[in-house]
Amino acid sequence: MPPAKTSHVCLPCRASFKQARLGPAEPARRCPRCAEPMIEAGAAFQPPRRRDAAGWRTLSVLLNAGIRFHTDCCDEGPGYRPRTLFEVRERMTYARRTGEPFARALIRRELP
């Protein structure tokens, strides 16, 4: 059986590539276009269109906060992820006000 593939993202190129999962001792994958290190996004990742600048900004906030798009089970997706900069800003404000970790506030479906 071939190795499982997952999405790797290059934020400067706004590109996503399906490649084999990284092992614990392997170095980060390099982008075939610019040779910069890519970020492993997960198997359930759906990239925004290349021209969608706001979508890529939102994605860069999520990936840089350590949020990935792995599935919990075979039938379920990765759970809630903000899709707009407005949702990201809302959750940043909530995290600052309450002291909740930023990454945890980002994946909240609803804010109290």
Residue pairs with C-beta under 8 A, 6 or more apart in sequence:
3 20
3 21
4 20
4 21
4 43
5 18
5 19
5 20
5 21
5 43
6 18
6 19
6 20
6 21
6 40
6 41
6 42
6 43
6 45
7 16
7 17
7 18
7 40
7 41
7 42
7 43
7 45
7 47
7 69
8 16
8 17
8 18
8 19
8 29
8 38
8 39
8 40
8 41
9 15
9 16
9 38
9 39
9 40
9 41
9 45
9 47
9 59
9 63
10 16
10 17
10 31
10 33
10 34
10 36
10 38
10 39
11 39
11 56
11 59
11 60
11 63
12 31
12 34
12 36
13 31
13 33
13 34
13 36
14 47
14 50
14 56
15 31
15 33
15 47
15 50
16 41
16 45
16 47
17 29
17 31
17 32
17 38
19 29
21 40
22 28
22 29
22 40
28 37
28 38
28 39
29 37
29 38
29 40
30 36
30 37
30 38
31 37
31 38
39 63
40 68
41 63
41 68
41 69
42 68
42 69
42 70
42 71
42 78
43 69
43 70
43 71
44 69
44 70
44 71
44 77
44 78
45 68
45 69
45 78
46 69
47 59
48 55
48 56
48 58
48 59
49 55
54 84
54 85
55 83
57 85
58 82
58 83
58 84
58 85
58 87
58 88
61 88
61 106
62 81
62 82
62 88
62 106
65 102
65 103
65 106
66 103
67 81
67 103
67 106
67 107
68 78
69 77
69 78
69 81
70 78
71 77
71 78
72 78
72 79
79 107
79 109
80 107
80 108
80 109
81 106
81 107
82 88
82 91
82 106
88 106
90 111
91 102
91 105
91 106
91 108
91 111
92 102
92 105
94 100
94 105
94 108
94 111
95 101
95 102
95 104
95 105
95 106
98 105
